[in-house]
Amino acid sequence: MTWLLPLVAAIPLLAAAFSMHRLSWWTPAVAALPALAAALLVPIGESLELPWLLLGAQLGLDEIGRIFLIFTSILWTAAGIHAVASMRGTAHVERFNTFFLLAMAGNLWLIVGQDLVSFYVGFALMGLSSYGLVIHEGDRSALKAGKVYLVLTLGAELALFAALVMIASTTGSIVPTPEDLVELDDLAIALLVVGLAVKAGLVPLHVWLPLAHPAAPIPASAVLSGAMIKVALLGWLRFLPVGEIALPGWGVLFVFAGLATALYSAPIGIVQSNPKVLLAYSSVGKMGLMAITLGLMLIEPAMAPVAAIGMALYAGHHALTKGGLFLGVGLRKSAGAQGLVFGGLVLLALSMAAVPLTSGAVAKYGIKPIFVDSDWAWLQVAVALTTALTAWMMVRFVWMMWGLKRVHGAGLDGLPDQRPDGNDEPRAERTSNGFFDLNQVAQWFGFGLRLDASGEGSDHRGRGSTPPPIPRVTWALLGWVPLIGLVILYPLFLGSPGSWLTDVRLIALAGLLALPVTLLAVRRPAALATLVDSVKPGDLLVLVRPLLMSAQWTLRWSIRGFRNASAPVTARLHERVSELARRPPSDLDRRLTAWPLAGGLWLGIMTLLIVFSLLVPTQRPTFPRVDRDEARPFLAPPAPSPVSPDAAPIEPAPLPRVTDPDPSTQPSAGPTTRPGTFAPTGEPEAISADAPSESVDSEAVDLVTAGSPSPEPESAERPCDPEEPYIFRDAASGREVVLARCVSVDGAPRRVDAPPLSNALVLLIQTRLDVLGFDPGAADGLIGPRTRDAIRRFQTDQGVAPTGAITFDLLDRLRESD
């Protein structure tokens, strides 16, 4: 089923190409369905290599990637249904659909793309397309939010690009393994952390979220907060050596940055009056909690295997719940069935607050062990405080949703109208004296159907009045209701009964502490009115705005002063140049500038260039091939040593392996050979003490130790000397790489199976494969799909398993091949 992987991003891209057509209005609702099918059907570990795409793309799914692809595709589908139902017929809806589909393609592409280039291209496509979603309304606040978003996004993409280039340079591969990432230096890690921290919204790089979310339309806000900010977690898990080595310094940085983000965002979110801004600050706080989890994994790698899965599931729960809350805000404002909408919002808010018996409690249970096992007791108290703050934010959100109904009391929001004479008796009660109020039933359960109870035709008994049609936005419930169902069923499928009561005492304490504030807000609203919107969205940006304005004015006046000071000099220089240019043109100048002659010369030059390009073959630069009969063959085998006729026969091997002889166990006499060469019998030749030694080029790669040693002890038949290097040389170019095939572990020599990857080694392998006729692609020192494919074809030609891995056995066979 790997053929589904290219469709994950191809279908949204194809839909975006035709989104301006009037018949393609439905494509945002279905474009993410191939991604959901791939997440459910493609086996874990399967991959698909596309050598023709970019630098050689590799698409696949691992366990973490499958979790991310499932909840991301579900949320994009629900948001697409809401967009189709609510925005069709509005201004610039085709433009919105185009950016929506492009952002969807980028988001899904970076999840299935296993190589560095695919991740960056998807990240850039998603980030730049989201700018069109943020400024869609075109008002002043949207343009301001778009400016802040674009500046931070471009800076993040620049840092991420530099980090990925450094990762490729260090590991020698565009598809690095976790073992390869161990060699990353601090600069590459710092650029990776900063580039993704902007998308994650960690303080102080969070300022774009509370500005962009209220400016963007409801479907865009849902995917921005639910799906797009989660790609930062995926990037950190994929390109940091999580679980391989301990990085305590970077782990502590993540812990404190996440803690500051969670504790800083919650109080500001509580005092907001816009529900979308409150949800944006809630997303910032949740990303801070996930950053703390990642930091603890970097400090203690043993926790990584379990904690990574728990964090991925927690991210999925947050994405579905937060996306449902944003979509519910839109439905609360414009759809019918207000009883269903408000009830669904309450369920989602309880789940976001991790109230016991909800999916939030189960998701919190998955990451709780890493906090319990931490050596920092104070950290558990801090995390408990963030849980209480999240609960208070959700109480505030529910209160705002109830008040939103009261503010939009007319129309579809479901509150009965009040009499203009001051009588608070609802008009619906004057028109119906039965046990059931038909108007109330229609408003709360009729999907927007409301019986007219005022003015002409208000008699519901049928004096010519007709109910208004069901609003089109109500069809967005087709995507929102299943989303709530998944959140409700989450504990049944992914949780155990023991996880349903997570933090029950803490949530009860938070509820008791919130009760007095709630009663005060009900009885004396003016007492808390001064706190509402006391901090504007973008908080830190408001503080630095005077500094930015002063810097802008300083720069502007400096440029103006420089222009005034340099104006006399510029005028004199311009006058002098004009005098030199004022020369009467000669007859030759007139003839050359005439159109027939100039056009003929241009056509002639272009024709010569085309003919030259067709006749002269172009090739990419490669090292010259050296035949066996030239002065320095790639590997010159020594003369065969005499074998006793009484010796036991030796079974032939496909190709002899290179071994490192121990000088202490070999005789000093015999033919002289270079270390790393061997006799036809497969046994190593002795190294003569009088043989001249060749010095290793100072520009060659330093001596490095290989990966994990073989668990089997070195046998007596195959001696192993840690002091003797393994040299892989290309005779044509004179380049060589010095490796260590034998290392000392606890005083005993151990042979390793694979060398550490480097650009120099990969470059020599690519050169040798090209000489042998196995096209590895560009000789750039990077392992890509084409190079892997060339290695597999070479291994198949040699009669061994085509693994595509770079091992010492591969180097031996390359040195022996003609």
VOGU-3710 file (C-alpha; in Angstrom, 3 decimals, decimal comma):
1> mtwllplvaa> 0,000/0,000/0,000  3,000/2,322/-0,273  1,458/3,775/-3,442  -0,819/5,775/-1,140  2,108/7,774/0,251  2,611/10,068/-2,782  -1,127/10,783/-2,831  -0,949/12,249/0,682  0,437/15,543/-0,636  -0,338/15,133/-4,347
11> ipllaaafsm> -4,131/15,224/-3,951  -4,221/18,541/-2,001  -1,715/20,063/-4,450  -3,797/18,960/-7,411  -6,947/20,293/-5,748  -5,198/23,625/-5,103  -4,357/23,884/-8,810  -8,077/23,764/-9,681  -9,433/25,557/-6,602  -10,296/28,719/-8,550
21> hrlswwtpav> -12,831/26,815/-10,628  -16,391/27,244/-9,428  -17,093/23,492/-9,493  -14,226/22,657/-7,104  -15,765/24,265/-4,007  -16,034/20,849/-2,288  -12,353/19,836/-2,544  -11,205/21,132/0,896  -13,584/18,657/2,548  -12,092/15,542/0,886
31> aalpalaaal> -8,484/16,392/0,037  -7,131/14,940/3,315  -8,919/11,587/2,983  -6,003/9,882/1,088  -3,752/10,833/3,996  -6,151/9,195/6,456  -6,265/6,073/4,279  -2,461/5,965/4,131  -2,212/6,355/7,897  -4,534/3,391/8,430
41> lvpigeslel> -3,344/1,072/5,633  0,390/1,623/5,053  2,425/-0,744/7,304  4,885/0,771/9,728  8,425/0,618/8,390  7,428/0,536/4,729  8,956/3,277/2,596  8,847/4,467/-0,989  11,857/6,071/-2,651  11,347/8,665/-5,386
51> pwlllgaqlg> 14,796/9,442/-6,834  13,311/11,882/-9,366  11,711/14,118/-6,724  13,839/16,947/-5,315  17,209/15,484/-4,244  15,680/12,039/-3,940  12,628/11,872/-1,684  11,849/9,003/0,660  8,281/8,641/1,906  7,304/6,362/4,760
61> ldeigrifli> 5,718/6,007/8,170  7,120/5,090/11,538  5,108/4,661/14,722  5,271/8,346/15,665  4,583/9,465/12,105  1,460/7,306/11,888  -0,009/8,893/15,028  0,679/12,390/13,692  -0,762/11,570/10,270  -3,969/10,133/11,755
71> ftsilwtaag> -4,958/13,100/13,896  -3,680/15,655/11,368  -5,727/14,218/8,492  -8,834/13,940/10,683  -8,591/17,556/11,783  -7,966/18,845/8,247  -11,016/16,916/7,047  -13,259/18,352/9,770  -11,960/21,873/9,136  -12,422/21,402/5,389
81> ihavasmrgt> -16,057/20,397/5,869  -16,592/23,474/8,033  -14,917/25,671/5,406  -17,084/24,275/2,612  -20,269/24,727/4,650  -19,585/28,170/6,086  -17,524/30,025/3,489  -19,114/29,064/0,193  -20,465/32,160/-1,469  -18,381/34,572/0,619
91> ahverfntff> -15,877/37,035/-0,785  -12,565/35,582/-2,006  -13,530/32,030/-1,065  -11,512/30,632/-4,006  -8,402/32,340/-2,702  -9,050/30,923/0,753  -9,462/27,408/-0,651  -6,184/27,708/-2,555  -4,143/28,665/0,506  -6,041/26,165/2,643
101> llamagnlwl> -5,188/23,278/0,297  -1,557/24,369/-0,090  -1,104/24,536/3,679  -2,748/21,110/3,974  -0,347/19,651/1,381  2,693/21,026/3,186  1,525/19,809/6,581  0,849/16,266/5,353  3,978/16,130/3,184  6,410/16,838/6,013
111> ivgqdlvsfy> 4,858/14,026/8,070  5,349/11,288/5,461  8,633/12,724/4,127  11,502/10,899/5,819  14,316/12,916/4,234  15,529/16,356/5,230  14,544/18,045/1,970  10,932/16,810/2,061  10,528/17,977/5,636  11,808/21,455/4,823
121> vgfalmglss> 9,795/21,827/1,615  6,617/20,768/3,413  7,397/23,083/6,337  8,003/26,064/4,038  4,923/25,360/1,928  2,744/25,103/5,027  4,177/28,237/6,647  3,992/30,535/3,628  0,530/29,359/2,610  -0,773/29,984/6,121
131> yglvihegdr> 0,055/33,661/5,658  -2,749/33,831/3,095  -5,115/32,311/5,648  -4,142/34,789/8,368  -4,727/37,906/6,214  -7,823/36,542/4,469  -10,212/39,096/6,000  -8,009/41,966/4,817  -8,794/44,331/7,696  -6,209/46,204/9,733
141> salkagkvyl> -5,921/43,634/12,501  -5,501/40,806/9,993  -2,749/42,639/8,115  -0,962/43,425/11,373  -1,173/39,799/12,482  0,032/38,701/9,057  3,081/40,962/9,257  4,125/39,559/12,628  3,448/36,017/11,465  5,404/36,411/8,228
151> vltlgaelal> 8,486/37,929/9,889  8,728/35,172/12,496  7,933/32,426/9,966  10,638/33,522/7,532  13,169/33,710/10,358  12,166/30,245/11,535  12,491/28,794/8,030  15,948/30,313/7,641  17,118/28,815/10,934  15,565/25,449/10,095
161> faalvmiast> 17,173/25,410/6,643  20,611/26,076/8,130  20,068/23,366/10,744  19,026/20,755/8,180  22,013/21,603/5,963  24,334/21,126/8,941  22,640/17,810/9,775  23,195/16,591/6,206  26,802/17,735/6,295  27,493/16,062/9,640
171> tgsivptped> 25,735/12,757/9,019  26,499/12,472/5,310  22,892/11,549/4,564  19,605/13,263/3,787  17,848/10,402/5,585  19,788/10,339/8,880  19,237/7,606/11,429  19,081/8,288/15,181  22,571/6,850/15,491  23,872/9,355/12,938
181> lvelddlaia> 22,372/12,293/14,849  24,605/11,599/17,839  27,391/13,532/16,094  25,435/16,814/15,867  27,155/19,841/17,328  25,571/22,513/19,501  25,168/25,012/16,666  23,044/22,635/14,580  20,904/21,768/17,620  20,482/25,452/18,507
191> llvvglavka> 19,304/26,332/14,994  16,908/23,380/14,987  15,483/24,363/18,369  14,985/28,022/17,434  13,550/27,278/13,993  10,872/24,977/15,380  10,252/26,924/18,607  8,618/29,685/16,553  6,078/27,240/15,145  5,556/25,668/18,584
201> glvplhvwlp> 4,896/29,079/20,135  7,371/28,890/22,992  7,864/32,118/24,946  9,042/34,662/23,799  8,459/33,501/20,216  4,731/32,957/20,799  3,495/36,445/19,966  2,156/35,495/16,525  -0,358/32,931/17,843  -2,751/35,227/19,794
211> lahpaapipa> -2,676/37,658/16,869  -3,089/35,178/14,006  -5,807/32,967/15,495  -8,505/35,642/15,937  -7,623/37,200/12,572  -7,906/33,990/10,538  -11,263/32,416/9,643  -12,561/29,674/11,926  -11,384/26,668/9,824  -7,911/28,163/9,473
221> savlsgamik> -7,684/28,833/13,220  -8,610/25,209/13,925  -5,772/23,753/11,856  -3,282/26,444/12,864  -3,729/25,685/16,554  -4,519/21,993/16,303  -2,278/20,597/13,568  0,365/23,020/12,336  2,033/23,857/15,637  2,494/20,120/16,310
231> vallgwlrfl> 5,023/19,791/13,492  7,598/21,319/15,833  7,315/18,278/18,106  7,645/15,957/15,123  10,756/17,781/13,919  12,415/17,624/17,330  11,630/13,931/17,744  12,881/13,165/14,234  16,083/15,228/14,054  17,323/15,320/17,656
241> pvgeialpgw> 19,131/12,257/19,091  16,232/11,538/21,432  16,796/8,250/23,229  20,333/7,792/21,887  22,458/9,971/24,148  21,818/12,292/27,071  21,811/16,025/26,325  21,321/17,443/29,823  22,055/21,040/28,859  19,499/21,141/26,072
251> gvlfvfagla> 17,081/19,119/28,185  17,176/21,681/31,000  16,646/24,450/28,427  13,518/22,725/27,108  12,208/22,143/30,637  12,528/25,758/31,741  11,360/27,193/28,397  8,298/24,942/28,488  7,575/25,769/32,115  7,865/29,514/31,466
261> talysapigi> 5,565/29,156/28,444  2,890/27,237/30,367  2,905/29,517/33,415  3,104/32,746/31,428  0,340/32,109/28,908  -2,430/30,915/31,234  -3,027/34,123/33,281  -3,019/36,231/30,108  -5,481/33,902/28,418  -7,911/33,995/31,353
271> vqsnpkvlla> -8,397/37,779/31,135  -9,188/37,792/27,394  -12,681/38,571/26,119  -12,250/36,990/22,682  -12,707/33,208/22,895  -10,332/32,616/19,971  -7,576/34,565/21,714  -8,157/32,548/24,898  -7,868/29,303/22,937  -4,672/30,573/21,318
281> yssvgkmglm> -3,052/31,177/24,716  -4,301/27,754/25,812  -2,463/26,194/22,862  0,699/28,046/23,862  0,437/26,605/27,376  -0,102/23,047/26,131  2,918/23,287/23,833  4,910/24,372/26,858  3,860/21,198/28,688  4,965/19,079/25,718
291> aitlglmlie> 8,300/20,930/25,623  8,838/19,974/29,278  8,216/16,336/28,358  10,735/16,522/25,520  13,316/18,106/27,804  12,999/15,283/30,322  13,514/12,761/27,514  16,727/14,533/26,513  17,940/14,447/30,113  17,082/10,760/30,617
301> pamapvaaig> 17,246/8,840/27,306  15,933/5,642/28,913  12,486/7,267/29,202  12,319/8,154/25,508  10,728/4,998/24,000  7,635/5,157/26,214  7,489/8,923/26,695  7,665/9,629/22,934  4,553/7,543/22,249  2,757/9,130/25,194
311> malyaghhal> 3,641/12,620/23,991  2,481/11,823/20,437  -0,880/10,585/21,740  -1,179/13,641/23,981  -0,469/15,860/20,959  -3,150/14,023/18,993  -5,699/14,485/21,772  -4,889/18,184/22,034  -5,158/18,622/18,258  -8,613/17,045/18,016
321> tkgglflgvg> -9,937/18,783/21,130  -8,556/22,231/20,322  -9,677/21,983/16,716  -13,154/21,029/17,929  -13,235/24,024/20,274  -12,348/26,452/17,474  -14,910/24,964/15,117  -17,476/25,031/17,920  -16,914/28,765/18,392  -17,879/29,291/14,769
331> lrksagaqgl> -20,928/27,074/15,100  -21,958/28,865/18,290  -22,049/32,148/16,412  -23,851/31,109/13,256  -25,282/27,572/13,271  -28,469/26,138/14,601  -28,926/23,313/17,124  -27,511/25,535/19,845  -28,241/22,991/22,553  -26,086/20,438/20,743
341> vfgglvllal> -23,352/22,992/20,032  -23,133/24,260/23,594  -23,178/20,729/25,010  -20,392/19,682/22,654  -18,317/22,705/23,662  -18,731/21,832/27,330  -17,571/18,246/26,692  -14,540/19,481/24,762  -13,686/22,019/27,461  -13,872/19,322/30,168
351> smaavpltsg> -11,588/17,121/28,094  -9,102/19,949/27,567  -9,062/20,546/31,331  -8,235/16,827/31,890  -11,289/16,308/34,054  -11,525/12,655/35,254  -13,465/10,220/33,031  -12,628/12,307/29,934  -10,090/11,750/27,201  -7,947/14,531/28,641
361> avakygikpi> -7,347/12,517/31,798  -6,317/9,476/29,734  -3,971/11,533/27,555  -2,425/13,166/30,632  -1,904/9,705/32,134  0,335/8,784/29,174  2,929/11,462/29,959  2,539/11,563/33,727  5,132/8,809/34,482  7,960/10,905/33,078
371> fvdsdwawlq> 7,176/13,659/35,602  6,864/11,168/38,453  10,226/9,574/37,624  11,974/12,927/37,467  14,429/13,809/40,218  12,934/17,279/40,520  10,088/17,198/43,030  9,329/20,864/42,428  8,633/20,110/38,782  5,613/17,990/39,713
381> vavalttalt> 4,225/20,932/41,684  4,783/23,266/38,724  3,080/20,874/36,309  0,151/20,530/38,737  -0,152/24,329/38,733  -0,330/24,363/34,928  -3,130/21,772/35,093  -5,114/23,984/37,470  -4,550/27,035/35,257  -5,795/25,124/32,208
391> awmmvrfvwm> -8,939/24,144/34,130  -9,605/27,789/35,012  -9,113/28,815/31,393  -11,730/26,291/30,318  -14,146/27,577/32,977  -13,641/31,045/31,573  -14,178/29,713/28,026  -17,495/28,043/28,923  -18,615/31,246/30,628  -17,807/33,210/27,464
401> mwglkrvhga> -19,676/30,705/25,300  -22,747/31,081/27,486  -22,441/34,848/27,283  -21,946/34,634/23,517  -25,467/33,241/23,298  -26,723/36,196/25,304  -24,884/38,736/23,167  -26,181/37,229/19,923  -29,662/36,722/21,328  -31,476/37,152/18,065
411> gldglpdqrp> -31,679/34,834/15,166  -30,007/31,468/15,436  -28,419/31,754/18,846  -31,506/30,520/20,568  -32,425/33,120/23,229  -36,008/34,390/23,234  -36,404/38,044/22,372  -37,322/40,566/25,073  -40,321/42,879/24,952  -39,540/46,474/24,051
421> dgndepraer> -41,782/47,722/26,877  -39,466/46,322/29,503  -41,458/43,219/30,348  -38,975/40,382/30,622  -41,533/37,731/29,823  -40,348/35,893/26,760  -42,452/36,384/23,673  -42,342/32,658/22,955  -44,271/32,046/26,174  -47,042/34,392/25,017
431> tsngffdlnq> -47,500/32,457/21,809  -47,516/28,967/23,273  -49,121/27,834/26,502  -48,561/24,099/26,019  -46,311/21,854/28,043  -43,538/22,124/25,404  -42,440/25,457/24,057  -42,298/24,809/20,319  -40,043/27,780/19,700  -37,518/26,606/22,286
441> vaqwfgfglr> -37,540/23,087/20,881  -37,031/24,417/17,377  -34,179/26,677/18,443  -32,223/24,096/20,423  -32,819/20,910/18,460  -34,084/22,034/15,071  -30,730/22,799/13,399  -31,532/26,480/13,198  -35,278/26,077/12,544  -37,058/28,837/14,395
451> ldasgegsdh> -40,772/29,643/14,461  -41,453/33,318/13,969  -43,106/34,700/17,133  -43,317/38,391/16,473  -44,835/40,786/13,993  -47,031/39,726/11,174  -47,501/36,044/10,779  -46,301/35,361/14,288  -49,090/32,962/15,040  -47,474/29,546/15,024
461> rgrgstpppi> -50,843/27,909/14,444  -50,386/28,441/10,751  -51,643/31,889/9,649  -49,360/32,071/6,634  -45,974/32,029/8,391  -43,215/29,728/7,151  -40,052/28,842/9,051  -36,781/30,100/7,629  -34,603/27,524/5,865  -31,861/25,654/7,646
471> prvtwallgw> -28,680/27,742/7,460  -25,954/26,295/5,269  -23,349/26,599/8,016  -25,217/23,929/9,982  -23,852/21,334/7,580  -20,510/21,930/9,287  -21,902/19,734/12,068  -21,213/16,780/9,754  -17,520/17,265/10,439  -17,742/18,578/13,987
481> vpliglvily> -19,972/15,918/15,574  -17,692/12,976/14,558  -14,773/14,946/15,970  -16,521/15,125/19,340  -17,303/11,420/19,055  -13,614/10,598/18,662  -12,761/12,698/21,724  -15,444/10,923/23,751  -14,369/7,440/22,598  -10,676/8,132/23,174
491> plflgspgsw> -10,638/6,673/26,740  -12,406/3,493/25,627  -9,843/2,629/22,935  -6,580/4,052/24,288  -7,080/4,175/28,038  -7,335/1,779/30,932  -9,784/2,198/33,831  -6,886/3,238/36,044  -6,178/6,235/33,822  -9,729/7,609/33,923
501> ltdvrliala> -9,258/9,204/37,346  -5,954/10,964/36,644  -5,469/14,099/38,801  -8,960/13,779/40,289  -7,966/15,559/43,507  -6,142/18,306/41,661  -9,116/18,997/39,386  -11,481/19,022/42,370  -9,240/21,533/44,158  -9,089/23,717/41,040
511> gllalpvtll> -12,887/23,647/40,805  -13,279/24,682/44,435  -10,839/27,568/43,983  -12,642/28,715/40,827  -16,084/28,654/42,496  -15,749/31,937/44,479  -14,489/33,792/41,401  -17,405/32,417/39,375  -19,937/33,526/41,982  -18,337/36,977/42,099
521> avrrpaalat> -18,531/37,226/38,295  -22,221/36,288/38,406  -23,284/38,623/41,214  -20,895/41,563/40,710  -19,589/41,582/37,149  -18,191/45,095/37,538  -15,714/43,882/40,177  -13,814/41,872/37,575  -14,501/44,061/34,555  -11,235/45,956/34,938
531> lvdsvkpgdl> -9,245/42,744/34,469  -10,863/41,855/31,152  -8,513/42,647/28,244  -6,027/44,217/30,636  -3,315/42,517/28,555  -3,683/42,867/24,828  -3,075/39,948/22,454  0,569/39,789/21,549  1,562/40,872/25,093  5,361/41,089/24,693
541> lvlvrpllms> 4,998/42,697/21,286  3,149/45,595/22,929  6,126/46,145/25,246  8,749/46,215/22,505  6,664/48,281/20,081  8,020/51,659/21,389  11,554/50,370/20,868  10,726/49,238/17,350  9,107/52,566/16,510  12,069/54,531/17,864
551> aqwtlrwsir> 14,461/52,360/15,866  12,340/52,896/12,742  12,338/56,671/13,155  16,068/56,710/13,893  16,788/54,744/10,735  14,485/56,966/8,675  16,097/60,226/9,877  19,581/58,764/9,429  18,830/57,914/5,810  17,363/61,366/5,220
561> gfrnasapvt> 20,399/63,062/6,770  22,774/60,988/4,690  20,909/61,904/1,528  21,027/65,613/2,380  24,737/65,466/3,172  25,656/63,509/0,051  23,411/65,435/-2,340  26,116/67,991/-3,491  28,671/65,246/-4,086  26,142/63,110/-5,934
571> arlhervsel> 25,104/66,054/-8,115  28,696/66,813/-9,147  29,371/63,135/-9,879  26,198/62,886/-11,943  27,152/65,978/-13,910  30,613/64,603/-14,662  29,246/61,275/-15,840  26,721/63,068/-18,037  29,496/65,094/-19,685  31,460/61,950/-20,442
581> arrppsdldr> 28,391/60,308/-21,885  27,515/63,250/-24,145  29,619/62,250/-27,132  28,250/62,244/-30,667  27,659/58,667/-31,766  29,764/57,488/-34,678  28,454/55,810/-37,801  29,521/52,453/-36,411  27,468/53,037/-33,258  24,408/53,866/-35,361
591> rltawplagg> 24,811/50,763/-37,473  25,296/48,468/-34,466  22,265/49,842/-32,649  20,013/49,606/-35,682  17,360/46,903/-35,220  18,098/44,728/-38,326  21,786/44,365/-37,481  21,289/44,014/-33,719  18,472/41,501/-34,186  20,513/39,499/-36,668
601> lwlgimtlli> 23,489/39,369/-34,297  21,235/38,264/-31,428  19,672/35,483/-33,496  23,072/34,337/-34,709  24,519/34,166/-31,208  21,523/32,216/-29,926  21,769/29,775/-32,857  25,469/29,172/-32,165  24,748/28,540/-28,480  22,012/26,014/-29,292
611> vfsllvptqr> 24,204/24,175/-31,813  27,112/24,159/-29,378  24,931/22,721/-26,596  23,691/19,954/-28,899  27,101/18,969/-30,257  29,163/19,120/-27,059  28,106/16,522/-24,474  27,810/17,772/-20,914  28,751/15,585/-17,979  28,908/16,204/-14,295
621> ptfprvdrde> 32,492/16,300/-12,988  33,767/12,949/-11,802  37,168/11,599/-10,912  38,984/10,093/-13,906  38,734/6,350/-14,199  42,004/4,464/-13,852  42,318/1,058/-15,528  44,091/-1,898/-14,011  47,124/-1,547/-16,246  47,883/2,045/-15,274
631> arpflappap> 50,421/3,183/-12,766  48,257/3,232/-9,590  45,402/0,749/-9,664  42,552/1,159/-7,214  43,771/-1,878/-5,260  46,847/-3,821/-6,243  46,712/-7,378/-4,886  50,043/-8,800/-3,702  51,723/-11,816/-5,153  50,237/-15,117/-4,021
641> spvspdaapi> 51,995/-16,742/-1,099  53,014/-20,398/-1,322  50,612/-22,859/0,240  51,697/-26,230/1,557  50,194/-29,172/-0,388  49,426/-30,887/2,894  47,348/-27,995/4,148  43,678/-28,510/4,614  41,592/-27,246/1,723  39,952/-23,895/2,196
651> epaplprvtd> 36,418/-23,486/0,982  36,220/-20,607/-1,483  34,257/-17,516/-0,475  32,472/-15,170/-2,868  35,018/-12,509/-2,051  37,613/-12,502/0,697  37,095/-10,084/3,559  39,700/-7,640/4,668  41,187/-8,383/8,065  43,596/-6,439/10,194
661> pdpstqpsag> 46,636/-8,577/10,855  48,381/-8,503/14,161  52,059/-7,731/13,529  53,081/-9,606/16,648  51,698/-12,907/15,339  52,997/-12,631/11,745  56,510/-13,329/10,465  58,591/-10,343/9,525  59,692/-11,814/6,211  57,625/-11,965/3,106
671> pttrpgtfap> 56,320/-9,645/0,472  55,484/-6,166/1,538  51,870/-5,053/1,300  49,998/-1,968/2,298  47,667/-2,214/5,295  44,242/-3,155/4,087  45,388/-5,331/1,147  45,164/-9,091/1,164  46,354/-12,212/-0,563  44,115/-14,287/-2,874
681> tgepeaisad> 43,761/-16,919/-0,178  41,830/-14,499/1,991  44,525/-14,467/4,708  46,282/-11,155/5,433  49,853/-10,693/4,401  52,405/-9,678/6,963  53,745/-6,173/7,000  57,467/-5,970/6,587  59,276/-3,935/9,155  61,575/-2,562/6,465
691> apsesvdsea> 58,760/-1,523/4,146  58,401/2,204/3,728  55,274/3,510/5,381  52,982/5,879/3,536  51,810/8,856/5,525  48,154/9,708/5,585  47,252/12,962/3,955  46,750/15,698/6,545  43,508/16,698/4,840  42,037/13,229/5,150
701> vdlvtagsps> 39,329/12,497/7,637  40,550/12,090/11,197  40,652/8,682/12,798  37,180/7,962/14,120  35,716/5,088/15,984  32,892/3,126/14,469  29,462/2,330/15,780  28,510/-0,259/18,322  31,085/-3,107/18,505  30,225/-6,644/17,650
711> pepesaerpc> 29,242/-8,648/20,732  31,240/-11,657/19,597  34,846/-11,780/20,867  37,662/-11,750/18,373  38,659/-15,269/17,377  42,189/-16,499/17,145  41,831/-17,179/13,421  40,979/-13,532/12,726  43,288/-11,331/14,769  42,218/-7,770/15,493
721> dpeepyifrd> 44,609/-4,913/16,242  43,067/-1,598/17,431  46,282/0,218/16,585  46,148/-0,625/12,874  43,928/1,666/10,757  41,691/0,651/7,919  42,375/2,766/4,829  39,847/3,169/2,043  41,591/4,823/-0,920  40,723/6,030/-4,389
731> aasgrevvla> 43,897/5,717/-6,404  42,663/7,924/-9,243  42,212/11,003/-7,085  44,682/10,111/-4,365  42,046/10,615/-1,680  41,663/8,278/1,222  39,731/7,909/4,438  41,250/6,423/7,559  38,863/4,344/9,640  39,049/2,098/12,681
741> rcvsvdgapr> 37,767/-1,386/12,067  38,927/-2,711/15,404  38,336/-0,975/18,728  39,289/-1,820/22,266  36,423/-2,485/24,664  37,350/-3,223/28,294  40,873/-4,041/27,195  39,771/-6,618/24,610  39,822/-5,977/20,853  36,449/-5,984/19,136
751> rvdapplsna> 35,666/-5,783/15,435  32,956/-3,397/14,253  30,654/-4,044/11,341  30,059/-0,581/9,902  32,168/2,588/9,710  30,859/5,980/10,799  29,448/7,962/7,908  31,174/11,116/6,736  31,066/13,223/3,618  34,561/12,122/2,606
761> lvlliqtrld> 33,723/8,411/2,882  30,406/8,729/1,035  32,110/10,734/-1,704  34,707/7,996/-2,269  31,985/5,327/-2,318  29,985/7,302/-4,873  33,118/7,761/-6,997  33,952/4,063/-6,923  30,360/3,045/-7,731  30,340/5,428/-10,693
771> vlgfdpgaad> 33,616/3,936/-11,987  32,123/0,449/-11,712  29,072/1,471/-13,730  26,526/1,739/-10,899  25,194/5,283/-11,197  24,940/6,721/-7,636  23,732/10,139/-8,713  25,650/13,323/-8,013  28,989/12,835/-6,240  28,095/15,203/-3,393
781> gligprtrda> 28,988/13,152/-0,323  25,348/12,742/0,746  23,492/9,453/1,042  20,262/9,708/-0,907  17,864/7,240/-2,533  19,931/7,058/-5,741  23,110/6,223/-3,841  21,288/3,613/-1,770  19,873/2,114/-4,947  23,351/1,958/-6,522
791> irrfqtdqgv> 24,683/0,171/-3,416  21,851/-2,356/-3,586  22,512/-3,041/-7,275  26,206/-3,520/-6,539  25,411/-5,904/-3,669  23,053/-7,867/-5,888  25,795/-8,098/-8,532  28,133/-9,432/-5,845  25,659/-12,106/-4,760  24,955/-10,717/-1,281
801> aptgaitfdl> 21,792/-9,390/0,336  20,906/-5,951/-1,112  20,614/-4,050/2,157  21,920/-0,715/0,877  23,910/-0,291/4,099  27,489/0,990/4,197  29,533/-1,657/5,984  33,142/-2,751/5,988  32,094/-5,713/3,866  30,877/-3,253/1,235
811> ldrlresd> 34,190/-1,380/1,374  36,092/-4,654/0,983  34,099/-5,575/-2,088  34,466/-2,121/-3,604  38,227/-2,292/-3,203  38,361/-5,711/-4,856  36,020/-4,931/-7,769  37,508/-4,068/-11,131
//
